[in-house]
């Protein structure tokens, strides 16, 4: 600055009463500008009153803050600082759920259900420790992982909506979570040949047919619940189904001869207008077979065959994979049927394995 030249001071024009204020916060911030409005008064201990102010959001430029304040004054909305966790969830889920599958939606809802301690908390006031403690209160590593993912996505939305300034959920990790998940996976054991035979000899009981379909197809329990009737091709002897991963979604699964009659049984009990192959028959009502309903029926069956507490619903899939490896099923055929990723670039890209090949390989599944 040339000597003698006076420094120019940019003074903000005083705003009228009840029209809010705009100012720049100190420090090196990505969005240093903030807009505030008054929200009544607060009485001090000495009896005097001060104006209570609430931020509308944080902005990169003064102009953005001015526009945001003008929009609020033109059409006032609920102040962000007053949003509860549940209210942010409702706003976010309305945008997010239409972009995902119903099965994925249910996992999100499950994570939210386990987040009850946060429901009525002021979203902006929730701390990292609050989230850690809520996650830790759930004993399942898989649900803990879903809860952490839920918080990540909700805070992404909240930052974009200017409800909060930073994504607190992405500022921490849950130590040992992946290790715990792998430990749970290792603890799952395949259903024994003896117990498979017990199910086969008593196939008319309850949902034994459904459990056997999982054992002879390799479908995950959640995939079985979501099998669409229109994707069952009895004459051509295959089903299109699966989800969870890119390799597992909508895959070709040959129908093993051991379960063809079971699949036909469910197919003929449904109508063309029905979406799913298998229903949860609850008294007079036919409802969607959720994973929780499947698990209850699975546990009842395990008790009947003397295997209480020995297996989880996912053990049917482990039985299929174990049988495939034990009986020398082609490695890539096994991966294609169960929906595992093929890491061999040449095999994945250049080798075409037709349906006849998979139909032959499925016959190697024996118990």
C-alpha positions as CSV (number, residue, x, y, z in Angstrom):
1,X,0.0,0.0,0.0
2,X,1.4,3.4,-1.0
3,X,2.5,5.6,1.9
4,X,-0.1,8.0,3.0
5,X,-3.0,6.2,1.3
6,X,-5.8,5.4,3.7
7,X,-6.9,1.8,4.2
8,X,-10.3,1.2,2.8
9,X,-12.8,-0.3,5.3
10,X,-15.8,-2.1,3.9
11,X,-18.6,-1.5,6.4
12,X,-21.7,-3.6,6.1
13,X,-24.9,-1.7,5.8
14,X,-27.0,-2.0,8.9
15,X,-29.9,-4.3,8.3
16,X,-33.4,-3.5,9.5
17,X,-35.0,-4.9,12.6
18,X,-36.0,-8.6,12.3
19,X,-34.2,-9.0,9.0
20,X,-31.3,-11.1,10.4
21,X,-27.5,-10.5,10.2
22,X,-24.6,-11.7,8.1
23,X,-21.0,-11.8,9.3
24,X,-17.6,-13.5,8.6
25,X,-16.2,-15.8,11.2
26,X,-12.6,-15.8,12.2
27,X,-10.1,-18.5,11.2
28,X,-9.3,-20.3,7.9
29,X,-12.7,-21.9,7.0
30,X,-14.0,-23.3,3.8
31,X,-17.3,-21.6,4.4
32,X,-16.6,-18.6,6.7
33,X,-19.7,-16.6,6.1
34,X,-22.8,-17.2,8.3
35,X,-26.4,-15.9,8.3
36,X,-28.3,-15.6,11.5
37,X,-31.8,-14.7,12.5
38,X,-33.3,-13.8,15.9
39,X,-35.4,-16.3,17.7
40,X,-36.8,-14.5,20.6
41,X,-35.1,-13.4,23.8
42,X,-33.4,-15.2,26.7
43,X,-33.6,-13.9,30.3
44,X,-30.3,-13.6,32.1
45,X,-29.8,-14.4,35.8
46,X,-29.7,-10.6,36.6
47,X,-33.1,-10.2,35.1
48,X,-32.0,-8.5,31.8
49,X,-32.8,-10.0,28.4
50,X,-30.6,-10.8,25.4
51,X,-31.5,-11.7,21.9
52,X,-31.3,-15.4,21.0
53,X,-29.8,-15.9,17.5
54,X,-29.8,-19.1,15.4
55,X,-27.6,-19.7,12.4
56,X,-29.3,-20.5,9.0
57,X,-26.1,-22.0,7.7
58,X,-22.5,-21.5,6.6
59,X,-21.5,-20.1,3.2
60,X,-18.4,-19.7,1.1
61,X,-19.1,-16.1,0.1
62,X,-21.0,-13.1,1.5
63,X,-23.3,-13.2,-1.5
64,X,-24.3,-16.8,-0.8
65,X,-25.2,-15.9,2.8
66,X,-27.2,-12.9,1.6
67,X,-29.2,-15.0,-0.8
68,X,-29.9,-17.7,1.9
69,X,-31.1,-15.1,4.4
70,X,-33.3,-13.5,1.7
71,X,-34.9,-16.8,0.9
72,X,-35.5,-17.5,4.5
73,X,-37.1,-14.1,5.1
74,X,-39.3,-14.6,2.0
75,X,-40.5,-18.1,3.1
76,X,-39.4,-19.0,6.7
77,X,-38.7,-22.7,7.3
78,X,-37.9,-24.7,10.4
79,X,-34.5,-23.6,11.7
80,X,-31.7,-26.2,11.2
81,X,-30.4,-25.9,14.7
82,X,-33.8,-27.3,15.9
83,X,-33.8,-30.5,13.7
84,X,-33.8,-33.7,15.6
85,X,-32.0,-36.8,14.5
86,X,-35.3,-38.4,13.5
87,X,-36.3,-35.3,11.5
88,X,-33.1,-35.4,9.5
89,X,-33.5,-39.1,8.9
90,X,-37.0,-38.5,7.5
91,X,-35.7,-35.8,5.2
92,X,-32.7,-37.8,4.0
93,X,-34.5,-41.1,3.6
94,X,-37.2,-39.5,1.4
95,X,-34.4,-38.7,-1.1
96,X,-32.3,-41.8,-0.6
97,X,-34.8,-44.7,-0.5
98,X,-36.0,-44.2,-4.1
99,X,-32.4,-44.8,-5.3
100,X,-31.9,-48.2,-3.7
101,X,-33.4,-51.7,-3.7
102,X,-36.1,-52.6,-1.1
103,X,-33.7,-55.1,0.5
104,X,-31.1,-52.3,1.0
105,X,-33.8,-50.1,2.4
106,X,-34.6,-52.7,5.1
107,X,-30.9,-52.7,6.2
108,X,-31.0,-48.9,6.6
109,X,-34.3,-49.1,8.6
110,X,-32.7,-51.8,10.8
111,X,-29.7,-49.5,11.5
112,X,-32.1,-46.6,12.3
113,X,-34.1,-48.8,14.6
114,X,-31.0,-49.5,16.6
115,X,-30.3,-45.8,16.9
116,X,-33.2,-45.0,19.2
117,X,-31.1,-43.2,21.8
118,X,-30.5,-40.5,19.2
119,X,-34.0,-40.0,17.9
120,X,-35.0,-36.9,19.8
121,X,-31.5,-35.4,20.1
122,X,-30.8,-32.1,18.4
123,X,-28.9,-33.2,15.3
124,X,-26.4,-30.4,15.4
125,X,-25.6,-31.1,19.0
126,X,-24.9,-34.8,18.6
127,X,-21.3,-35.6,19.4
128,X,-18.9,-38.2,18.1
129,X,-19.0,-39.8,21.5
130,X,-22.8,-40.0,21.3
131,X,-22.6,-41.9,18.0
132,X,-19.8,-44.2,19.4
133,X,-21.9,-45.1,22.4
134,X,-25.0,-45.8,20.3
135,X,-23.1,-48.1,18.0
136,X,-21.4,-49.9,20.9
137,X,-24.9,-50.6,22.5
138,X,-25.6,-52.9,19.6
139,X,-23.9,-56.3,19.9
140,X,-23.9,-57.4,16.2
141,X,-20.8,-56.3,14.2
142,X,-22.8,-56.3,11.0
143,X,-25.5,-54.0,12.4
144,X,-22.8,-51.8,13.9
145,X,-21.3,-51.4,10.5
146,X,-24.7,-50.5,9.0
147,X,-25.2,-47.9,11.8
148,X,-21.9,-46.3,11.0
149,X,-22.7,-46.2,7.3
150,X,-26.1,-44.7,8.1
151,X,-24.6,-41.9,10.1
152,X,-22.0,-41.2,7.3
153,X,-24.8,-40.8,4.8
154,X,-27.1,-38.7,7.0
155,X,-24.3,-36.3,7.8
156,X,-23.3,-36.0,4.1
157,X,-26.9,-34.9,3.5
158,X,-26.9,-32.6,6.5
159,X,-23.7,-30.8,5.4
160,X,-25.2,-30.4,1.9
161,X,-28.4,-29.1,3.4
162,X,-26.4,-26.7,5.6
163,X,-27.9,-28.2,8.8
164,X,-24.3,-28.8,10.1
165,X,-20.9,-27.5,9.0
166,X,-18.9,-30.7,9.1
167,X,-19.6,-34.5,8.8
168,X,-18.8,-35.6,12.3
169,X,-19.6,-39.3,11.4
170,X,-16.7,-39.4,9.0
171,X,-14.3,-38.0,11.7
172,X,-14.1,-41.4,13.5
173,X,-13.9,-45.1,12.9
174,X,-15.1,-48.0,14.9
175,X,-12.0,-49.9,15.9
176,X,-12.0,-53.7,15.4
177,X,-15.3,-53.7,13.6
178,X,-14.1,-55.4,10.4
179,X,-12.1,-57.9,12.5
180,X,-15.2,-58.7,14.5
181,X,-17.3,-59.1,11.4
182,X,-14.7,-61.6,10.0
183,X,-14.7,-63.5,13.3
184,X,-18.5,-63.9,13.0
185,X,-18.1,-65.1,9.5
186,X,-15.5,-67.7,10.6
187,X,-17.8,-69.0,13.3
188,X,-20.4,-70.0,10.8
189,X,-20.2,-73.6,10.0
190,X,-21.9,-75.5,7.1
191,X,-24.9,-77.6,7.9
192,X,-23.8,-81.2,8.2
193,X,-24.8,-83.9,5.7
194,X,-26.7,-85.6,8.6
195,X,-28.8,-82.6,9.2
196,X,-29.4,-82.0,5.5
197,X,-30.7,-85.6,5.3
198,X,-33.0,-84.9,8.3
199,X,-34.5,-81.9,6.5
200,X,-35.0,-83.9,3.3
201,X,-36.8,-86.7,5.1
202,X,-39.1,-84.2,6.8
203,X,-39.4,-81.7,3.9
204,X,-43.1,-81.1,4.3
205,X,-42.7,-79.5,7.8
206,X,-42.9,-75.8,8.0
207,X,-40.4,-74.1,5.7
208,X,-38.0,-77.0,5.3
209,X,-38.4,-76.7,1.5
210,X,-37.2,-73.1,1.6
211,X,-34.2,-74.0,3.7
212,X,-33.3,-76.9,1.4
213,X,-33.5,-74.5,-1.6
214,X,-30.8,-72.4,0.1
215,X,-28.7,-75.5,0.7
216,X,-28.9,-76.6,-2.9
217,X,-28.7,-73.2,-4.6
218,X,-26.2,-71.2,-2.6
219,X,-28.5,-68.2,-2.3
220,X,-28.1,-66.0,0.8
221,X,-31.2,-66.1,3.1
222,X,-32.0,-62.5,2.2
223,X,-31.7,-63.4,-1.5
224,X,-34.1,-66.3,-1.0
225,X,-36.6,-63.9,0.6
226,X,-36.3,-61.6,-2.4
227,X,-36.6,-64.2,-5.2
228,X,-39.1,-62.8,-7.8
229,X,-41.6,-65.2,-9.2
230,X,-41.2,-63.8,-12.7
231,X,-37.5,-64.8,-12.6
232,X,-38.2,-68.5,-11.9
233,X,-37.9,-70.5,-15.2
234,X,-39.0,-74.0,-14.3
235,X,-39.0,-75.3,-17.9
236,X,-35.5,-74.0,-18.6
237,X,-34.4,-75.1,-15.2
238,X,-32.8,-71.9,-13.8
239,X,-33.5,-68.8,-11.6
240,X,-32.3,-65.3,-12.0
241,X,-31.7,-63.8,-8.6
242,X,-29.2,-62.4,-6.1
243,X,-28.0,-59.1,-4.8
244,X,-25.5,-57.5,-2.4
245,X,-22.5,-57.3,-4.8
246,X,-22.0,-56.5,-8.4
247,X,-20.9,-60.1,-9.0
248,X,-23.9,-61.4,-7.1
249,X,-26.7,-59.3,-8.5
250,X,-29.2,-60.9,-10.9
251,X,-27.0,-64.0,-11.5
252,X,-27.9,-67.2,-13.3
253,X,-28.5,-70.1,-10.9
254,X,-29.3,-73.6,-12.2
255,X,-32.0,-75.5,-10.4
256,X,-30.6,-78.6,-8.7
257,X,-32.9,-81.7,-9.3
258,X,-33.2,-82.1,-5.5
259,X,-35.1,-78.9,-5.1
260,X,-37.0,-78.5,-8.4
261,X,-40.3,-79.9,-6.8
262,X,-39.8,-77.5,-3.9
263,X,-39.5,-74.5,-6.2
264,X,-42.5,-75.7,-8.1
265,X,-44.4,-76.0,-4.8
266,X,-43.9,-72.3,-4.0
267,X,-44.4,-71.3,-7.6
268,X,-47.8,-72.9,-7.8
269,X,-48.9,-71.4,-4.4
270,X,-48.5,-67.9,-5.8
271,X,-50.2,-66.0,-8.5
272,X,-48.9,-64.2,-11.6
273,X,-49.5,-60.9,-9.9
274,X,-47.4,-61.8,-6.9
275,X,-43.9,-60.3,-6.8
276,X,-42.1,-62.8,-4.7
277,X,-41.8,-66.6,-5.0
278,X,-42.0,-67.3,-1.2
279,X,-44.5,-65.8,1.2
280,X,-44.6,-65.8,4.9
281,X,-47.9,-67.5,5.6
282,X,-49.1,-66.0,8.9
283,X,-52.5,-67.4,9.7
284,X,-54.9,-65.9,7.2
285,X,-52.4,-63.5,5.8
286,X,-49.7,-63.9,3.2
287,X,-47.0,-61.4,3.9
288,X,-43.5,-60.6,2.6
289,X,-40.9,-63.0,3.9
290,X,-38.4,-60.8,5.6
291,X,-35.1,-62.0,6.9
292,X,-36.3,-61.8,10.5
293,X,-39.3,-64.0,9.7
294,X,-37.1,-66.4,7.8
295,X,-34.7,-66.6,10.8
296,X,-37.6,-67.4,13.2
297,X,-38.7,-70.2,10.9
298,X,-35.1,-71.5,10.5
299,X,-34.6,-71.6,14.2
300,X,-37.8,-73.5,14.7
301,X,-36.7,-76.1,12.2
302,X,-33.2,-76.4,13.7
303,X,-34.9,-77.2,17.1
304,X,-37.0,-79.9,15.4
305,X,-33.9,-81.7,14.0
306,X,-31.9,-81.4,17.3
307,X,-29.6,-78.6,16.1
308,X,-30.7,-75.7,18.4
309,X,-28.1,-72.9,18.5
310,X,-25.7,-74.8,16.2
311,X,-26.4,-73.0,12.9
312,X,-27.3,-69.6,11.7
313,X,-29.5,-69.0,8.5
314,X,-26.3,-68.3,6.5
315,X,-25.0,-71.8,7.2
316,X,-27.1,-73.0,4.3
317,X,-24.9,-71.0,1.9
318,X,-21.8,-72.3,3.6
319,X,-23.0,-75.8,3.2
320,X,-23.4,-75.3,-0.6
321,X,-19.9,-73.7,-0.9
322,X,-18.3,-76.5,1.2
323,X,-20.0,-79.2,-0.9
324,X,-18.9,-77.6,-4.1
325,X,-15.3,-77.5,-3.0
326,X,-15.4,-81.0,-1.5
327,X,-16.9,-82.5,-4.7
328,X,-14.5,-80.7,-7.1
329,X,-16.9,-78.2,-8.6
330,X,-15.2,-76.0,-11.1
331,X,-13.9,-73.0,-9.1
332,X,-15.3,-70.4,-11.5
333,X,-18.6,-72.1,-11.8
334,X,-18.9,-72.1,-8.0
335,X,-18.1,-68.4,-7.9
336,X,-20.6,-67.6,-10.6
337,X,-23.4,-69.5,-9.0
338,X,-22.9,-68.0,-5.5
339,X,-22.0,-64.5,-6.7
340,X,-18.4,-64.3,-5.6
341,X,-16.1,-62.0,-7.5
342,X,-13.7,-63.6,-10.0
343,X,-10.3,-62.1,-9.6
344,X,-8.6,-63.8,-12.5
345,X,-8.7,-61.2,-15.2
346,X,-8.5,-63.7,-18.1
347,X,-11.2,-65.9,-16.6
348,X,-13.5,-62.9,-15.9
349,X,-13.1,-61.2,-19.2
350,X,-12.3,-63.7,-21.9
351,X,-13.8,-67.1,-20.9
352,X,-17.4,-67.6,-21.7
353,X,-19.1,-70.2,-19.6
354,X,-22.5,-71.1,-20.9
355,X,-25.6,-72.3,-19.1
356,X,-25.1,-76.0,-20.0
357,X,-21.7,-75.9,-18.2
358,X,-23.3,-74.5,-15.1
359,X,-26.2,-77.0,-15.3
360,X,-23.6,-79.8,-15.3
361,X,-21.6,-78.4,-12.4
362,X,-24.6,-77.9,-10.1
363,X,-25.0,-81.7,-10.1
364,X,-21.8,-81.9,-8.1
365,X,-23.5,-80.6,-5.1
366,X,-24.1,-83.7,-2.9
367,X,-24.7,-84.4,0.8
